[in-house]
Amino acid sequence: MSYKNAAEILPSHLLEQVQKYIDGGLVYIPKNGKKTGWGCLSGARKSIDIRNSKILNLHSQGYSISELADKFYLSEETIKKIVYNKK
């Protein structure tokens, strides 16, 4: 996200209207259109879902929470959240 000077991109009448509400402050203008979920575009969400599936599978095979935490380099609390919330 980059900042733009409103005086350079907005018509003067629109800029005056915006200044009535927020003079000299910062305004975030969201993208128009449908939002995508976190990690969907980069593939991070898919990677985490695959990892969590592996954790669930290994836990169902008898691996303990502490063994999974060591294997996946996660805290035991994180492993518990994955195991107990994903069933």
Secondary structure, 3 states (H helix, E strand, C coil): CCCCCHHHHCCHHHHHHHHHHCCCCCCCCCCCCCCCCCCCCCCHHHHHHHHHHHHHHHHHCCCCHHHHHHHHCCCHHHHHHHHHHCC
